[in-house]
């Protein structure tokens, strides 16, 4: 069987691979790229609109990005970093729209205010302090705060209707928040890539094996799941962006950097309302605080969503216990990921997180009535018959060794790269898709350092992402310049 020589093999047809493929094609149009996706169309797992929050994670409303410390102080560093990273995504998407590579923005992104909502004296005090800290920074300068029921009724009428008076309440609001249909965005990027020379998309194909050759490239065997035939590739660089499937593929590579990693899978479900009368009365994303013991991905929120052009309200997600790594995966995924070098971290995480496991199992056994009761905290007048249950995507949280060789459960995302830069994989979940551009710029930095240092690539990247190489956290004038452009180009300015 003859092997095909290529520059880049992208594994997984989601937003990460699409973003990296887009960046590489813009930097070097002659680069030969093959994208392998095991399903029959792209963006159907974690990237699909129904399988993620679509929040355009910017740290505006997600309270878990500003944790309260034991001494009562609030850390805002992660919120600042996530906000700056999302701005990188907005910059690239704006450029792609301006070049007519992406369709009109409303096809994948829509202005949707981001709001945080809390009740009870303790949480109101937390939100007040959070607002004081964030609004003092230029990234969050437009954030509003109110404890007035009348103001909150204007901001979120569905949330305030029929709410009993007397309990302290508070909310923050950022008008230029966004709802992002990452499925539509990804399909548009891959549609453009397919029109370019030296790009190949292989659907219904799975990576069977990959190993490093003595000549420095990766020998990858790919199976056609429909025909049972195999294809061989000699790839100079491999990127694994397969969502929950990334860990098993990273383990197949057997690079030193993969040692000790494990995965903790979490499933999810939404309550969905498509009753037009109800949907029309809510236009925002309203985030609360996660229940004690819940993973960060289970922060409850009531969201305006536009998925494949159709509006809906989603509430959740309701987490669940699973052993699958992918929505269309196998119940044996978790067990088959156990290795001699990760069994100790995985066992220690299991022992240290029994409360989390019990929480996830309990979530799985909730009735529809129980879930609607949770929804009533955000929508007091909610009726069971207006809401249906919809499966969301799978998330595999990272387990890694700590300094003592025990396990540590991580709830963010992490790039694992071979020391020679020939392979990289993205593990983890939130904030995920929203920070795809910054994550893939990091991949370029770690895996293409010589080419990235060239004047040609530097100039091109500053064209694609004008703030590239500069700090939006530190430079208020730069932020004002790039944000003014992106909000205008993408239609995210407040509607009259």
C-alpha positions in Angstrom: 0.0 0.0 0.0 1.5 3.3 -1.1 1.6 6.1 1.5 0.7 9.6 0.7 3.1 12.4 1.8 1.3 15.4 3.3 2.4 18.3 5.4 -0.4 18.2 8.0 -3.0 15.7 9.1 -5.9 17.1 11.1 -7.8 14.5 13.2 -11.4 15.5 14.1 -13.8 17.6 12.1 -14.6 20.2 14.8 -13.9 23.9 15.3 -10.3 23.3 16.5 -9.2 21.4 13.4 -11.1 23.8 11.2 -9.5 26.8 12.8 -6.0 25.4 12.6 -6.5 24.4 9.0 -7.8 27.9 8.2 -4.8 29.6 9.8 -2.3 27.3 8.1 -3.9 27.8 4.7 -3.8 31.5 5.1 -0.2 31.4 6.1 0.9 28.9 3.4 -1.6 28.2 0.6 0.7 25.5 -0.8 0.6 23.4 2.4 -0.9 19.9 1.8 -3.6 19.2 4.5 -5.8 16.2 5.1 -8.7 16.3 7.6 -10.0 13.0 8.9 -13.4 12.8 10.5 -14.9 9.5 11.7 -18.6 10.6 11.3 -20.4 11.2 8.0 -20.2 15.0 8.3 -18.2 17.5 10.2 -19.0 19.4 13.4 -21.3 16.7 14.7 -19.8 16.0 18.1 -18.7 18.7 20.6 -18.9 21.4 18.0 -22.5 20.8 17.0 -24.8 23.6 18.2 -26.9 21.3 20.4 -23.8 19.9 22.1 -22.2 23.0 23.6 -23.3 26.2 25.3 -22.7 28.5 22.3 -22.0 31.2 24.8 -19.1 32.8 23.1 -17.3 32.3 26.5 -15.9 35.7 27.3 -15.9 35.6 31.1 -18.8 38.1 31.2 -21.4 35.9 32.9 -19.6 32.6 33.8 -19.2 33.0 37.6 -16.9 29.9 37.8 -14.2 31.9 36.0 -14.0 34.3 39.0 -13.7 32.0 42.0 -14.0 33.3 45.5 -11.0 32.4 47.6 -11.0 31.2 51.2 -10.1 34.7 52.5 -13.1 36.2 50.7 -11.1 37.7 47.8 -12.1 37.1 44.2 -9.7 36.1 41.5 -10.3 37.6 38.1 -7.2 36.6 36.2 -8.8 33.7 34.4 -11.8 35.8 33.3 -9.3 38.4 31.9 -7.4 35.7 30.0 -10.5 34.1 28.6 -12.0 37.4 27.5 -8.7 38.4 25.7 -8.7 34.9 24.0 -12.2 35.3 22.8 -11.3 38.7 21.3 -8.7 36.8 19.2 -11.5 34.6 17.8 -13.6 37.7 17.1 -10.7 39.3 15.2 -10.2 36.3 12.9 -13.9 35.8 12.3 -14.2 39.5 11.4 -11.4 39.2 8.9 -12.9 36.1 7.3 -16.3 37.9 7.0 -14.6 40.9 5.4 -12.9 38.6 2.8 -16.2 36.8 2.1 -14.7 33.5 3.3 -17.4 33.3 6.0 -21.1 34.1 5.3 -23.0 37.0 6.8 -22.4 37.0 10.5 -26.0 36.3 11.5 -25.5 32.8 10.1 -23.1 31.9 12.9 -23.0 34.7 15.5 -25.7 36.9 17.0 -25.7 39.7 19.6 -27.1 38.3 22.8 -26.5 40.1 26.2 -24.5 38.1 28.8 -26.0 38.3 32.3 -25.2 36.8 35.7 -28.1 36.4 38.1 -27.9 35.5 41.8 -30.2 35.5 44.8 -29.5 35.5 48.6 -27.4 37.9 50.6 -24.2 35.9 50.3 -24.3 35.5 46.5 -25.4 39.1 46.0 -22.4 40.3 48.0 -20.2 38.1 45.8 -21.6 39.4 42.6 -21.3 43.0 43.8 -17.7 42.5 44.6 -17.1 40.7 41.3 -18.6 43.6 39.4 -16.4 46.1 41.2 -13.3 44.2 40.3 -14.1 43.4 36.7 -15.7 46.7 35.7 -12.5 48.5 36.8 -10.6 46.7 34.0 -11.0 48.0 30.4 -11.9 44.5 29.1 -15.1 44.6 31.3 -15.7 48.4 31.4 -19.1 48.2 29.9 -20.5 45.7 32.5 -23.6 47.0 34.3 -24.8 46.0 37.8 -28.2 46.3 39.5 -30.1 45.0 42.5 -33.3 46.7 41.4 -36.2 44.4 40.6 -37.5 46.9 38.1 -34.2 47.1 36.2 -33.8 43.3 36.3 -37.4 43.0 34.9 -36.3 45.0 31.9 -33.1 43.0 31.5 -34.6 39.5 31.9 -38.5 39.7 31.9 -38.9 35.9 31.8 -36.7 35.4 34.8 -38.4 38.1 36.9 -42.1 37.3 36.0 -44.0 35.8 39.0 -40.9 36.0 41.2 -41.8 36.3 44.8 -40.5 39.6 46.4 -38.4 39.8 49.5 -35.3 37.7 48.6 -32.2 39.9 47.7 -31.4 39.6 44.0 -28.7 41.1 41.7 -27.5 40.8 38.2 -24.8 42.0 35.9 -25.2 42.6 32.1 -22.9 43.0 29.1 -24.8 44.1 26.1 -22.3 43.1 23.4 -22.3 39.4 24.4 -22.7 36.8 21.7 -24.4 33.5 20.9 -22.3 31.5 18.6 -23.4 28.5 16.5 -20.0 26.8 16.3 -21.4 24.0 14.1 -22.4 26.5 11.4 -19.2 28.4 11.8 -17.1 25.2 11.4 -19.0 23.9 8.4 -18.5 27.3 6.7 -14.7 27.2 7.3 -14.4 23.6 6.1 -16.5 24.4 3.0 -14.0 27.1 2.1 -11.0 24.8 2.8 -12.5 22.2 0.5 -12.3 24.7 -2.3 -8.6 25.2 -1.9 -5.8 23.3 -3.6 -4.0 20.6 -1.6 -6.8 20.1 0.9 -8.6 16.8 1.4 -11.6 15.9 3.6 -12.1 12.3 4.5 -15.4 11.6 6.2 -16.3 8.2 7.8 -12.6 7.6 8.3 -10.9 6.7 11.6 -7.3 6.7 12.7 -6.3 3.1 13.2 -2.6 3.6 14.1 0.1 6.3 14.2 3.7 6.0 15.0 6.9 8.0 14.4 9.2 6.9 11.7 13.0 7.0 11.8 12.9 9.8 9.2 10.9 12.1 11.6 7.4 12.0 10.0 4.3 10.3 11.3 3.1 7.1 9.7 -0.7 7.1 10.0 -3.0 4.3 9.0 -6.6 5.5 8.4 -9.5 3.1 7.9 -12.5 3.9 5.7 -15.4 2.8 8.1 -17.8 2.3 5.1 -15.6 0.2 2.9 -13.2 -1.3 5.4 -10.2 -0.2 3.3 -7.1 1.5 4.6 -5.1 4.6 3.6 -1.6 5.4 4.7 -0.2 8.8 5.2 3.3 10.2 5.9 2.6 13.4 7.8 5.1 16.0 8.9 2.7 17.2 11.5 -0.4 15.7 13.2 -3.0 17.7 15.1 -5.5 15.7 17.3 -8.6 17.8 17.8 -11.1 15.0 18.3 -12.9 16.2 21.4 -13.4 13.3 23.8 -11.6 11.1 21.3 -8.3 13.0 21.6 -7.0 11.2 24.7 -7.1 7.7 23.1 -5.4 9.0 20.0 -2.8 10.8 22.0 -2.1 7.5 23.8 -1.7 5.8 20.5 1.0 8.2 19.6 3.0 7.1 22.7 4.9 10.4 22.8 6.6 11.1 26.2 4.4 14.1 26.9 1.3 11.9 26.9 2.4 9.8 29.9 0.2 10.1 33.0 -2.9 11.6 31.3 -6.3 10.2 31.9 -9.9 11.3 31.3 -13.0 11.8 33.4 -16.0 11.8 31.1 -19.2 13.8 31.8 -22.4 13.7 29.8 -25.0 16.4 29.6 -28.6 17.3 28.7 -30.6 20.4 28.1 -34.2 21.4 28.7 -35.3 23.0 25.4 -38.2 25.3 24.7 -39.2 26.2 21.1 -42.6 27.7 22.0 -42.4 31.0 20.0 -44.4 33.0 22.5 -41.9 32.1 25.3 -38.7 32.3 23.2 -39.6 35.8 22.0 -39.8 37.1 25.6 -36.2 36.2 26.5 -33.1 37.6 24.7 -30.0 36.9 26.7 -27.8 34.3 28.4 -28.5 34.3 32.1 -25.9 32.4 34.2 -26.2 31.5 37.9 -23.9 29.8 40.4 -23.2 26.0 40.2 -24.6 23.8 42.9 -22.2 22.6 45.5 -20.3 19.6 44.2 -21.2 20.3 40.6 -18.5 20.4 37.8 -17.9 23.8 36.2 -19.6 22.7 33.0 -22.9 22.3 35.0 -23.2 26.0 35.9 -27.0 26.5 35.3 -28.0 29.0 32.6 -31.0 30.0 30.6 -29.9 30.8 27.1 -31.2 32.3 23.9 -29.8 30.2 21.2 -30.0 30.3 17.4 -28.9 26.9 16.0 -29.0 26.3 12.3 -30.9 29.5 11.9 -33.7 28.5 14.4 -34.3 30.3 17.7 -34.8 28.3 21.0 -34.3 28.6 24.7 -32.0 26.1 26.4 -31.7 25.5 30.2 -29.1 23.4 31.8 -26.9 21.6 31.3 -27.8 18.7 33.5 -24.7 16.6 33.9 -24.6 12.8 34.1 -22.3 9.9 34.7 -21.0 8.0 31.7 -18.1 5.9 30.6 -18.2 7.2 27.0 -15.7 9.7 25.6 -17.9 10.7 22.7 -21.6 11.1 22.2 -21.4 8.4 19.5 -18.7 6.5 21.4 -18.4 3.2 23.3 -19.3 2.4 26.9 -15.8 0.9 27.1 -14.0 4.2 26.3 -13.1 5.0 29.9 -11.8 1.5 30.6 -9.8 1.2 27.4 -8.0 4.4 28.3 -6.4 3.0 31.5 -2.7 2.4 31.2 0.0 1.4 33.6 1.3 5.0 33.6 -2.1 6.7 34.4 -3.8 4.2 36.6 -2.5 5.7 39.8 -3.6 9.3 38.9 -7.0 8.0 37.7 -7.6 6.0 40.9 -6.6 8.8 43.2 -8.9 11.2 41.3 -11.7 8.7 41.6 -11.2 8.4 45.4 -10.8 12.1 45.9 -14.0 13.0 43.9 -16.6 10.6 45.2 -18.9 13.5 45.9 -18.7 14.6 42.3 -19.4 11.0 41.1 -22.4 10.7 43.4 -23.6 14.1 42.1 -23.4 13.0 38.5 -25.2 9.7 39.1 -27.9 11.6 41.0 -28.3 14.0 38.1 -28.7 11.1 35.7 -31.7 9.8 37.6 -33.6 13.1 37.8 -37.2 13.1 36.5 -38.5 15.7 34.0 -40.4 17.3 37.0 -37.1 17.6 38.9 -35.4 19.3 36.0 -38.2 21.8 35.5 -38.1 22.5 39.3 -34.5 23.5 38.8 -35.5 25.6 35.8 -38.1 27.4 38.0 -35.2 29.2 39.8 -34.6 31.0 36.5 -38.1 30.9 35.0 -40.7 30.8 37.9 -43.6 30.3 35.5 -42.1 27.3 33.6 -44.5 24.6 32.7 -43.4 21.0 32.1 -45.2 20.7 28.8 -43.3 23.7 27.2 -39.9 22.0 27.7 -38.4 18.8 26.3 -35.2 17.0 27.1 -32.3 17.1 24.6 -29.0 15.3 24.8 -26.0 17.6 24.9 -22.4 16.7 24.1 -19.8 14.7 26.0 -16.9 16.3 27.8 -13.8 14.5 29.0 -12.1 16.4 31.8 -8.4 16.1 32.1 -6.7 13.9 34.7 -3.0 14.4 35.1 -0.2 13.7 37.6 0.5 16.2 40.3 3.9 16.8 41.9 3.4 13.7 44.1 2.5 11.4 41.3 -1.1 11.4 42.4 -4.0 12.6 40.2 -5.4 16.0 39.7 -8.7 16.7 38.0 -8.6 19.7 35.6 -11.6 21.5 34.2 -9.9 23.6 31.5 -8.3 22.9 28.2 -4.7 21.9 27.6 -2.5 21.5 24.6 -0.1 18.5 24.8 2.7 18.7 22.2 5.6 16.5 21.3 9.0 18.1 22.2 10.0 18.1 18.5 6.7 19.9 17.5 5.6 17.1 15.2 2.3 16.3 17.0 -0.1 18.2 19.2 -3.4 17.3 20.9 -6.0 19.4 22.6 -7.5 17.9 25.7 -10.3 19.1 28.1 -13.4 21.1 27.7 -14.4 24.6 28.9 -13.9 27.3 27.6 -13.1 25.3 24.5 -14.5 26.5 21.2 -14.7 30.2 22.1 -10.9 30.3 22.5 -10.1 28.2 19.5 -8.1 30.9 17.7 -5.9 31.6 20.7 -5.4 27.8 21.3 -4.4 27.2 17.7 -2.0 30.2 17.7 -0.4 28.5 20.7 -0.1 25.3 18.6 1.6 27.3 15.9 4.0 28.8 18.5 4.9 25.4 19.9 5.0 23.3 16.6 6.0 25.8 13.9 8.4 28.1 15.7 10.8 28.7 12.9 8.2 29.5 10.3 6.2 31.5 12.8 9.3 33.7 13.4 9.6 34.6 9.8 8.6 38.1 8.8 6.1 36.7 6.3 4.1 34.7 8.8 4.4 37.5 11.4 3.0 40.1 9.0 0.2 37.7 7.8 -0.9 36.9 11.4 -1.1 40.5 12.3 -3.4 40.9 9.2 -5.6 38.0 10.3 -5.6 38.8 14.1 -4.5 42.5 14.4 -3.7 42.2 18.2 -1.5 39.1 17.6 1.7 39.3 19.7 0.3 42.1 21.9 -1.7 42.1 25.2 -5.3 43.2 25.2 -5.2 42.8 29.0 -2.5 45.5 29.3 -3.3 47.7 26.3 -6.6 49.6 26.7 -6.2 51.6 23.5 -5.5 48.5 21.4 -8.6 46.8 22.9 -10.8 49.8 22.0 -9.5 49.7 18.4 -10.0 46.0 17.8 -13.2 45.7 19.7 -14.8 48.6 17.8 -14.1 46.8 14.5 -15.2 43.3 15.6 -18.5 44.5 17.1 -19.3 46.4 14.0 -18.2 43.7 11.5 -20.0 40.9 13.4 -23.1 42.8 14.2 -22.6 42.6 18.0 -23.4 46.2 18.9 -26.5 46.8 21.0 -29.7 46.8 19.0 -31.9 49.8 19.4 
